Amino acid sequence: VGGDERWRIYVAEGDEVREVAVEGFNSLGVWSPDGARLAYTSTAERPEDFSLYISEGGGVRKVADLQGINVAADWCDEGVLVEHDESSRDGDIYLASGGEVKNLTKHSGEEVNASPRCLGGGRIAYLTDRWSEYRGIAVMDLRTGEAKPWVQLDREIDLFDVWGSYMAYAANEDGYSGLYVMHIPTGLTHKVSIPPGVITYLSWRFGKLVFSLSGPRVGHEVFVYAGEVRALTDSPKYGVDVSRNTAPDAVRFKASDGLDVPLLLYRPQAAPPYRAVFLLHGGPESQARPYFEPLTQLLARLGYMVVAPNFRGSTGYGKTYVRLDDGGRRLDAVRDVAEAVGWLAGKGLIAGRPCVLGGSYGGYLALMSLALYPELWACGVEMAGIVNLATFLERTAPWRRRHREAEYGRLEDRELLAKLSPITYADRIAAPLLVVHGANDIRVPVSEADQLVAKLRELGRRVDYIRLDGEGHVFSPAARSKIYGEAAKFIKAHLG
């Protein structure tokens, strides 16, 4: 309600709607094989931890006290499979059965184990980077605990599902999704032709493969594949004619330390050089990918080239790349953004100083870019961004704190957090800035924006502030429509 992310769980049976979970933060889980029970996780009893609950016959019982962030992922004959996220790049798979919880993927160091699926016959499949630089599909025998690679590529596998003798999976190919179907007994695999974009959901249903896809010239749609691909939906597109949209080119440039840094370039129809807007993704362990993004397309239609860098620390390029911004090396990611400006200017693709725009972690990185490289930027737009890492960790939702400390540093290490915080360098920000934040944001509290705006105004800087009442970390469609227009007007005023 109002962006507070406190999802309520209800079960509808005929005309009767029954409350299952309304307290705390709840994560909708999975039904038992017989359809009679629902497993889910909730912080109802402890605000820091998602414990496992089962709803059955009108009542709810707690199955297991679990620590940290947990999601009920699948329900096999052997019990409930739970995905545990220690951090964005470290996790385990638990099996909850008969009041006991067993860690199926216990390991040392950091290792991704995620998205478990029941295969039947005492076996499960899941995603892991245990044996490779890239996330692949593994299979485990629950009786022996033995696990081995099943499908391993030279790129990340994002999603998969199994039905009978067939497996489908989506691979990350320079940001775009490639969809593959494999005949399990023979291993024969073919690539399915799909519209360019990113698959965000994939599941077999009654022998047909259903998937959702977001793409610049598609929008957000649901498709079905049964020999051929067919769209099932025609969703609202914010009044945008998607056939006129710009699809990005995936390119790479070499940073000053020799690292190849990927970029997505959304080029307007005119000839270069262009005025440019740098769009920095959130996460930080996420990736700029060719989704349908109305703001990106609006800016391209206004004649700006939109540059979406996958600075070091981004996902999609292996586990080594994602760790390159750890600790004090986070400033290397800021340098990647700055060097991308110089590289594109040297190629004759952009002219003049660009604007930098980002949301969430992208907002943080936009502020750091404005502060550490003030000579590069004509303006900045920051949405729901982190300003002060110490106050962010103190005030973010309790269940997020440990997860975020694994990314940014422990709250006790105040010196490092200050070194990496935009508020420390606020006096260096010279470009005009637009700040947007939801008042109900539980991930990055609005106090982050409040302190930044107060500091910049104290320094006499130009800063516009839109504080959105009734909005959280992710803005509603109505708020997005308003903010996209305001951001475009702000950028046009400073880039021309």
C-alpha positions in Angstrom: 0.0 0.0 0.0 1.5 3.3 -1.0 4.8 1.6 -2.0 5.5 0.2 1.5 6.2 -3.3 0.0 4.2 -5.0 2.7 2.5 -7.5 0.5 -0.5 -9.3 2.0 -1.3 -12.9 1.1 -4.9 -14.0 0.6 -6.4 -17.3 -0.6 -9.6 -17.3 -2.6 -11.8 -20.4 -2.5 -15.0 -20.0 -4.4 -16.6 -16.8 -3.1 -14.6 -16.9 0.1 -11.4 -14.8 0.4 -9.3 -15.7 3.4 -6.4 -13.8 5.0 -3.2 -15.8 5.2 -0.5 -13.3 5.9 -1.0 -9.6 6.6 1.7 -8.8 9.2 5.3 -8.0 8.4 6.9 -8.4 4.9 5.6 -11.5 3.1 7.0 -13.4 0.1 4.4 -15.5 -1.8 5.6 -19.0 -2.1 4.4 -22.3 -3.6 1.6 -24.8 -3.4 2.1 -28.4 -2.3 1.8 -31.1 -5.0 -1.7 -31.9 -3.9 -2.7 -28.2 -4.0 -4.0 -28.3 -0.4 -1.2 -26.3 1.3 0.7 -23.0 0.6 4.3 -22.4 1.8 5.5 -18.9 2.1 8.1 -16.8 4.0 7.4 -13.8 6.3 9.0 -11.4 8.8 5.9 -11.5 10.9 7.7 -12.6 14.1 11.3 -11.3 13.5 11.8 -8.1 11.4 15.3 -9.2 10.3 14.4 -12.7 9.1 12.0 -14.4 6.6 10.9 -17.6 8.3 9.0 -20.4 6.6 5.2 -20.8 7.2 2.5 -23.2 5.8 -1.1 -22.3 5.3 -3.4 -25.3 5.5 -7.1 -25.8 6.2 -7.8 -22.2 7.2 -4.9 -22.1 9.7 -1.2 -21.1 9.5 1.8 -22.7 11.2 5.4 -21.8 11.3 7.6 -24.6 9.9 11.1 -23.2 10.5 12.9 -20.2 12.0 15.2 -19.1 9.2 17.8 -16.3 9.2 18.0 -13.6 6.5 16.2 -13.4 3.2 14.4 -16.6 2.1 11.9 -17.6 -0.5 9.8 -20.8 -0.8 10.8 -21.8 -4.4 9.2 -25.2 -5.0 7.5 -28.1 -3.2 8.7 -31.7 -3.9 7.6 -35.0 -2.5 10.6 -34.7 -0.2 9.7 -31.3 1.2 9.8 -27.5 0.5 12.8 -26.1 -1.4 13.8 -22.7 0.0 16.2 -20.3 -1.7 18.3 -18.4 0.8 20.1 -15.2 -0.2 23.1 -14.4 1.9 24.0 -11.6 -0.6 23.6 -10.9 -4.2 26.3 -13.4 -5.1 26.1 -15.9 -2.3 23.3 -18.2 -1.4 22.1 -21.7 -0.6 19.2 -24.0 -1.2 17.4 -25.5 1.9 15.1 -28.5 2.1 12.4 -28.1 4.8 10.7 -31.4 5.8 9.2 -32.8 8.9 10.2 -29.9 11.0 13.9 -30.1 10.0 15.8 -27.8 7.6 18.8 -29.2 5.7 21.3 -27.0 3.7 21.6 -28.9 0.4 24.4 -26.7 -1.0 26.6 -26.0 2.0 29.9 -24.4 0.8 32.8 -22.1 1.8 33.4 -18.7 0.3 30.9 -17.1 -2.1 28.8 -19.2 -4.4 25.4 -18.7 -6.0 22.8 -21.4 -5.6 19.4 -20.4 -6.7 16.0 -21.1 -8.4 15.6 -24.8 -7.4 13.1 -27.0 -9.3 11.8 -30.4 -8.5 12.5 -33.0 -11.1 10.8 -36.0 -9.4 12.5 -39.3 -8.5 14.4 -37.6 -5.7 16.2 -35.1 -7.9 16.3 -31.3 -8.2 17.8 -28.9 -10.6 19.1 -25.4 -9.8 21.3 -22.5 -10.9 24.8 -22.3 -9.6 28.2 -20.8 -10.4 30.1 -23.5 -8.4 32.0 -25.0 -11.3 32.2 -22.0 -13.6 32.7 -18.3 -14.1 29.1 -18.3 -15.3 25.8 -19.4 -13.8 24.7 -22.8 -15.2 22.2 -25.5 -14.4 23.1 -28.3 -12.0 21.3 -31.5 -11.0 21.3 -33.0 -7.5 20.3 -36.4 -6.1 18.5 -35.6 -2.8 19.2 -39.2 -1.5 23.0 -38.9 -1.8 23.5 -35.2 -1.9 25.6 -35.6 -5.0 25.5 -32.6 -7.4 26.9 -32.2 -10.9 26.8 -29.7 -13.8 23.9 -30.3 -16.3 24.0 -27.3 -18.7 27.0 -25.0 -18.7 27.6 -22.3 -21.2 30.2 -19.5 -21.8 27.5 -17.0 -20.6 25.0 -16.7 -17.8 21.8 -18.7 -17.7 19.1 -16.6 -16.2 16.0 -18.8 -16.0 15.1 -22.4 -16.7 12.2 -24.9 -16.3 11.7 -28.6 -17.0 8.7 -30.5 -18.3 8.9 -34.2 -18.9 11.7 -34.8 -21.4 12.2 -31.1 -22.2 14.1 -28.3 -20.6 13.8 -24.6 -21.6 16.3 -22.0 -20.5 17.1 -18.3 -21.2 20.7 -17.3 -21.6 22.1 -13.8 -21.2 23.7 -12.8 -24.5 25.2 -9.3 -24.2 22.0 -8.3 -22.3 19.6 -9.8 -24.8 17.9 -13.1 -23.9 18.4 -16.2 -26.0 15.7 -18.9 -25.6 16.7 -22.5 -25.9 14.8 -25.8 -25.7 16.6 -29.0 -25.0 15.4 -32.6 -25.5 16.8 -34.1 -22.3 17.3 -37.8 -23.3 19.4 -36.8 -26.4 20.8 -33.4 -25.4 19.7 -32.0 -28.7 19.1 -28.2 -28.3 17.6 -25.6 -30.6 17.4 -21.9 -30.3 13.9 -20.4 -30.5 13.4 -17.2 -32.5 12.0 -14.5 -30.2 11.6 -10.8 -30.4 14.7 -8.9 -29.2 14.5 -8.2 -25.5 14.8 -9.8 -22.1 12.9 -12.8 -20.8 11.7 -12.1 -17.3 9.6 -15.3 -16.6 9.6 -18.8 -18.1 7.5 -21.8 -17.3 6.0 -24.9 -19.0 2.3 -25.1 -18.8 0.4 -28.1 -20.1 3.2 -28.9 -22.6 3.5 -25.4 -23.9 6.3 -22.9 -22.9 5.0 -19.6 -21.5 7.3 -16.7 -21.1 7.2 -13.0 -20.5 9.5 -10.7 -22.4 10.3 -7.0 -22.2 11.9 -5.3 -25.2 12.2 -1.9 -26.8 10.0 -2.7 -29.7 7.7 -5.1 -27.8 6.7 -3.6 -24.5 6.0 -6.1 -21.7 4.2 -9.0 -23.2 3.4 -12.7 -22.4 4.2 -15.2 -25.2 3.6 -19.0 -25.7 5.8 -21.3 -27.6 4.5 -24.6 -29.1 6.4 -25.0 -32.3 6.0 -21.3 -33.0 6.0 -18.2 -30.8 2.7 -16.3 -30.3 1.9 -13.3 -28.2 -0.9 -13.8 -25.6 -1.1 -10.2 -24.4 -1.2 -6.6 -25.7 -0.3 -4.6 -22.7 -0.5 -0.8 -22.1 2.6 1.0 -23.3 2.2 4.5 -21.8 1.0 5.8 -25.2 4.2 4.9 -26.9 4.2 3.5 -30.5 6.8 0.7 -29.9 7.4 0.2 -33.6 9.2 3.5 -33.6 11.4 2.7 -30.7 15.2 2.5 -30.7 16.8 -0.8 -30.0 20.3 -0.5 -28.5 23.7 -1.6 -29.9 25.9 -3.6 -27.5 29.5 -2.3 -27.7 32.5 -2.4 -25.4 35.4 0.0 -24.7 38.7 -0.6 -23.0 39.1 1.2 -19.6 42.4 2.7 -18.6 43.3 -0.5 -16.6 42.7 -2.7 -19.7 39.2 -4.0 -18.6 36.6 -4.3 -21.3 33.5 -2.4 -20.2 30.1 -3.1 -22.0 27.8 -0.3 -23.0 24.3 -0.2 -24.6 23.9 2.7 -27.0 20.4 3.9 -27.9 21.0 6.1 -30.9 18.4 8.7 -32.1 17.5 8.9 -35.8 19.8 11.9 -36.6 23.5 11.6 -37.5 26.1 11.9 -34.8 27.5 13.6 -32.8 24.7 13.6 -30.3 24.0 15.2 -27.0 24.0 12.3 -24.5 22.3 11.1 -21.4 24.1 8.4 -19.3 21.5 6.1 -17.7 23.1 4.2 -14.8 21.4 1.0 -13.6 20.6 0.0 -10.0 21.6 -3.0 -8.1 24.5 -2.6 -8.0 24.6 -6.2 -8.9 22.3 -5.9 -11.9 22.7 -5.1 -15.5 21.6 -2.6 -18.1 19.6 -4.7 -20.5 17.3 -3.9 -23.5 14.0 -3.7 -21.6 11.1 -1.6 -22.7 11.8 1.6 -20.8 9.6 4.6 -21.7 12.0 7.2 -20.4 14.9 5.8 -22.5 12.7 6.0 -25.6 11.4 9.4 -24.8 15.0 10.8 -24.5 16.0 9.1 -27.8 13.0 10.6 -29.6 14.1 14.0 -28.2 17.4 13.5 -30.1 19.6 12.4 -27.2 21.8 9.3 -27.4 21.1 7.2 -24.2 24.2 5.5 -23.0 23.7 2.6 -20.5 27.0 1.4 -19.2 27.6 -1.9 -17.5 30.3 -0.6 -15.3 32.4 -3.1 -13.3 30.3 -4.8 -10.6 27.5 -5.4 -13.0 26.0 -8.9 -13.5 25.9 -10.8 -16.7 29.6 -11.1 -17.4 30.7 -13.7 -14.9 31.5 -13.7 -11.2 35.0 -12.1 -11.5 33.5 -9.0 -13.2 30.8 -8.6 -10.6 33.4 -8.5 -7.8 35.6 -5.8 -9.3 33.8 -3.0 -7.4 34.2 -4.5 -3.9 35.1 -2.3 -1.0 37.3 0.7 -1.9 37.3 -0.4 -5.5 33.7 0.9 -5.9 35.3 4.1 -7.1 36.7 2.2 -10.1 33.1 1.9 -11.3 32.7 5.6 -11.1 35.8 5.9 -13.2 34.3 3.5 -15.8 31.4 5.9 -16.3 33.8 8.9 -16.7 36.0 7.1 -19.1 33.0 6.0 -21.2 32.3 9.8 -21.8 35.8 10.3 -23.1 35.7 7.2 -25.3 32.4 8.1 -26.9 33.6 11.7 -27.5 36.8 10.4 -29.0 34.7 8.3 -31.4 32.8 11.3 -32.5 29.5 10.0 -31.1 28.8 12.6 -28.5 29.4 16.3 -28.3 29.3 18.6 -25.3 28.9 17.7 -21.7 26.2 14.9 -21.1 23.7 14.5 -18.4 23.9 11.6 -15.9 20.7 9.9 -14.7 20.2 7.0 -12.3 17.8 5.3 -9.9 18.5 3.5 -6.6 22.2 2.4 -6.8 22.2 4.1 -10.2 21.3 7.3 -8.3 24.2 6.8 -5.9 26.5 6.3 -8.8 25.2 9.4 -10.6 25.9 11.5 -7.5 29.4 10.1 -7.2 30.0 10.8 -10.9 28.8 14.4 -10.5 31.0 14.9 -7.4 34.2 13.2 -8.5 34.2 14.3 -12.1 32.3 17.6 -12.0 33.9 19.0 -15.1 32.2 16.2 -17.3 28.5 16.8 -16.6 26.0 19.4 -17.7 23.3 18.1 -15.3 22.2 15.2 -13.2 18.9 13.4 -12.3 18.9 11.2 -9.2 16.0 9.0 -8.2 15.7 7.1 -4.9 19.5 7.1 -4.6 21.8 6.4 -1.7 23.4 9.5 -0.4 25.1 8.5 2.9 26.0 4.8 3.3 26.0 4.9 7.1 22.5 6.5 7.4 21.2 4.2 4.6 22.3 1.1 6.5 20.9 2.4 9.8 17.5 3.2 8.3 16.8 0.6 5.6 14.3 -2.1 6.3 15.7 -4.5 9.0 15.6 -7.5 6.7 17.8 -5.7 4.2 20.6 -4.5 6.5 22.8 -7.6 6.6 22.3 -8.2 2.9 23.3 -4.6 2.0 26.3 -4.7 4.5 27.6 -7.6 2.5 27.7 -5.3 -0.6 28.7 -1.9 0.8 30.6 -2.7 4.0 29.8 -3.1 7.7 28.1 -0.3 9.6 31.0 -0.3 12.0 33.5 0.7 9.3 32.5 4.3 9.3 35.7 5.5 7.6 35.2 3.4 4.5 31.4 4.2 4.3 32.2 7.9 4.5 34.9 7.6 1.7 32.3 5.9 -0.5 29.4 8.2 0.2 28.2 11.1 -2.1 27.4 13.3 0.9 31.1 13.5 1.7 31.8 15.2 -1.6 28.6 17.3 -1.9 30.6 20.5 -2.1 32.1 19.3 -5.4 28.8 18.9 -7.1 28.5 21.8 -9.5 25.9 20.8 -12.1 22.2 21.5 -11.7 20.5 18.5 -10.1 17.0 17.0 -10.0 16.3 14.8 -7.0 13.2 12.5 -7.0 12.3 10.2 -4.0 9.2 8.4 -2.7 8.2 9.3 0.8 7.4 5.7 1.7 10.6 4.1 0.4 11.6 1.3 2.8 14.7 0.3 0.8 16.4 3.7 0.5 14.6 5.9 3.0 13.6 9.4 1.9 15.9 10.8 4.6 18.7 10.2 2.1 17.2 12.7 -0.4 16.3 15.1 2.4 19.9 15.4 3.7 21.3 15.8 0.2 18.9 18.5 -0.8 19.5 20.4 2.5 23.3 20.2 2.1 23.3 21.4 -1.6 20.9 24.3 -0.8 23.1 25.2 2.1 26.0 25.3 -0.4 24.0 27.5 -2.8 23.7 24.8 -5.5 20.9 24.5 -8.0 18.8 21.5 -6.9 15.1 20.7 -7.8 13.4 18.3 -5.4 10.3 16.2 -6.1 9.2 14.3 -2.9 6.4 11.9 -3.9 3.9 11.3 -1.1 2.3 7.8 -1.2 5.1 6.3 -3.3 7.8 3.8 -2.4 11.1 2.7 -4.0 9.4 1.7 -7.2 7.1 4.4 -8.5 3.5 3.7 -9.6 2.6 4.0 -13.3 0.9 7.4 -12.6 4.0 8.7 -10.8 6.3 7.4 -13.5 4.4 9.2 -16.2 4.7 12.5 -14.2 8.4 12.0 -13.3 9.5 11.0 -16.8 8.0 14.2 -18.2 9.7 16.3 -15.5 13.0 14.6 -16.0 12.8 15.1 -19.8 12.0 18.8 -19.3 14.9 19.2 -16.8 17.4 17.5 -19.2 16.2 19.5 -22.2 16.6 22.8 -20.2 20.3 22.0 -19.6 21.3 20.1 -22.7 19.2 22.0 -25.3 
